[in-house]
Amino acid sequence: MRDPNLYNAEVSAGSLMLPESRRIAAFMLTDPDQAAWRRAFSLEENLLQKNKPATARRIARLIRNRFAGARQETLRLVAEGTREVALQILFACAVKHSRLLGDYLNDVYRERLRRLERTLDAKSWGDFLVECEHRDPIVSEWSESTRKKVFQVVVRILAEAGYLKSTRGLELTVPHVHPLVARHLNSLGWGDILAIMEIET
């Protein structure tokens, strides 16, 4: 039987979105109720400064889902931390939220580094999805446009988090996890996520 929590394409809804995530984190620190949440993404308040409320709600929902299991301190590090710290916390949240992203980092990114290959490519993505289909048949139902969209967003996430030099050349540039981020992830019991992020060359 398929594990419904294994793979999904929800990651395609957005990259790390640092400005939006900082605003959502700061807003969540106020412990808003459902009414306040709805108002925040209406045209009147428009917390995320988007043209369409539906777009704002979709982005807010993704970011809030990524913060699942986080604590007040997690939100504070995103809202008030340095760019490096905030992005690394957001990356950890994205990896925890998306098994697909975490497995790609483990199975493809780490392996290419081990083989002294310095770039990612679309073929490695296709090969990875074939492996994913064996683990979760739902992946075989994804359209070609969905597969491409997910890859584009995964690439943006890796570039924003410092694991790629840019989204163009797809050159691998392994960052060091900030000590503050490492301590915080361990305090959350997210050692498995930290292990995925800590890639040694």
C-alpha positions in Angstrom: 0.0 0.0 0.0 1.2 3.5 -0.9 2.4 5.7 1.9 0.3 8.9 1.4 3.0 11.0 3.1 6.0 9.9 1.0 6.1 12.1 -2.1 4.0 14.9 -3.4 4.5 17.9 -5.7 3.6 20.6 -3.2 7.2 21.9 -3.1 6.4 23.3 -6.6 4.2 25.9 -4.9 7.2 28.0 -4.0 10.9 28.3 -3.2 12.2 29.5 0.2 10.6 32.9 -0.3 12.6 34.7 2.4 10.7 38.1 2.5 7.3 36.3 2.6 8.5 33.8 5.1 9.8 36.5 7.4 6.4 38.2 7.4 4.5 35.0 8.0 6.9 34.0 10.8 6.5 37.4 12.5 2.7 37.2 12.1 2.6 33.7 13.5 4.5 34.9 16.6 1.4 37.0 17.4 -0.6 33.7 17.7 -3.3 34.8 15.3 -6.7 33.1 15.3 -8.4 32.0 12.1 -10.2 35.3 11.7 -7.0 37.3 12.0 -5.3 34.8 9.5 -8.1 35.5 6.9 -7.9 39.2 7.4 -4.1 39.2 7.0 -4.3 37.9 3.5 -7.3 39.9 2.3 -6.9 42.8 -0.1 -7.4 45.2 2.8 -4.5 44.1 5.0 -2.5 42.2 2.2 0.3 41.1 4.5 2.3 39.6 1.6 1.6 42.5 -0.8 0.2 40.3 -3.6 -2.2 41.3 -6.2 -4.6 38.5 -5.6 -5.8 37.2 -2.2 -5.9 33.6 -3.6 -2.1 33.9 -4.4 -1.4 35.2 -0.9 -3.4 32.5 0.8 -1.7 29.8 -1.3 1.8 31.1 -0.4 0.9 31.6 3.3 -0.5 28.0 3.5 2.7 26.5 2.0 4.9 28.5 4.4 2.7 27.7 7.4 2.8 24.0 6.5 6.6 24.2 6.3 6.7 25.6 9.8 4.8 22.5 11.2 6.7 21.1 14.2 8.7 24.4 14.6 8.7 26.4 17.8 8.5 30.1 18.7 12.2 30.3 18.6 12.2 28.8 15.0 9.8 31.6 13.9 11.9 34.2 15.7 15.1 33.1 13.9 13.3 33.4 10.6 11.6 36.7 11.4 14.6 38.4 13.0 17.7 36.3 12.2 20.4 37.2 9.7 19.8 36.3 6.1 22.1 33.2 6.4 20.4 31.9 9.5 16.9 32.6 8.3 17.5 30.9 4.9 19.1 27.8 6.6 16.2 27.5 9.0 13.8 27.8 6.0 15.7 25.2 4.1 15.5 22.8 7.0 11.8 23.4 7.2 11.4 22.8 3.5 13.4 19.6 3.7 11.3 18.3 6.6 8.1 19.2 4.7 9.2 17.7 1.4 10.6 14.1 1.5 11.3 14.6 -2.3 13.6 17.5 -1.6 15.4 15.7 1.2 15.9 12.5 -0.9 17.1 14.4 -3.9 19.8 16.1 -1.7 20.8 12.7 -0.2 20.5 10.5 -3.3 21.7 12.8 -6.1 23.5 15.9 -4.7 25.5 14.0 -2.1 26.4 11.2 -4.6 27.5 13.6 -7.3 29.9 15.3 -4.8 31.2 11.9 -3.8 32.0 11.2 -7.4 33.7 14.6 -7.7 31.0 15.8 -10.2 30.4 19.5 -9.7 27.1 20.2 -11.3 23.5 18.9 -11.4 21.6 18.3 -14.6 18.1 17.5 -15.8 19.0 13.9 -16.6 19.9 13.2 -13.0 16.5 14.6 -12.0 14.8 12.2 -14.5 16.8 9.3 -13.1 15.9 10.3 -9.6 12.2 10.4 -10.4 12.4 6.9 -11.8 13.7 5.7 -8.5 11.0 7.6 -6.7 8.4 5.8 -8.8 9.6 2.5 -7.2 9.1 3.9 -3.7 5.8 5.7 -4.5 3.8 4.9 -7.6 2.0 8.3 -7.4 5.1 9.9 -9.0 4.5 8.0 -12.2 1.2 9.9 -12.5 2.9 13.3 -12.6 2.7 15.1 -15.9 5.9 16.2 -17.7 5.0 19.8 -16.8 4.7 19.0 -13.1 8.1 17.2 -13.2 9.7 20.2 -14.8 8.1 22.6 -12.5 9.1 20.7 -9.4 12.7 20.5 -10.7 12.8 24.3 -11.3 11.6 25.0 -7.8 14.0 22.5 -6.2 16.8 24.2 -8.1 15.7 27.6 -6.8 15.6 26.3 -3.3 19.1 24.8 -3.5 20.4 28.1 -4.9 18.7 30.2 -2.2 20.1 27.9 0.5 23.6 28.1 -0.9 23.9 24.5 -2.3 24.1 25.8 -5.9 26.1 28.7 -7.2 23.2 29.8 -9.3 20.1 28.4 -11.0 21.8 28.7 -14.4 25.0 26.6 -14.3 23.8 24.3 -11.4 27.3 24.3 -10.0 27.5 22.7 -6.6 28.7 25.0 -3.7 28.3 23.2 -0.4 27.6 25.7 2.5 28.5 25.2 6.1 25.5 24.9 8.4 25.6 27.9 10.9 26.3 26.7 14.4 23.2 28.5 15.7 21.1 26.7 13.1 22.7 23.3 14.0 22.0 23.8 17.7 18.4 24.8 17.1 17.7 21.9 14.8 19.1 19.5 17.4 17.0 21.1 20.1 13.9 20.5 17.9 14.9 16.8 17.5 15.5 17.4 13.8 18.9 15.7 13.8 17.9 13.7 10.7 17.3 17.0 8.8 20.6 18.4 10.0 22.4 15.3 8.7 20.9 15.9 5.3 22.0 19.5 5.3 25.6 18.7 6.5 27.2 17.6 3.3 31.0 17.1 3.5 33.1 17.4 0.4 
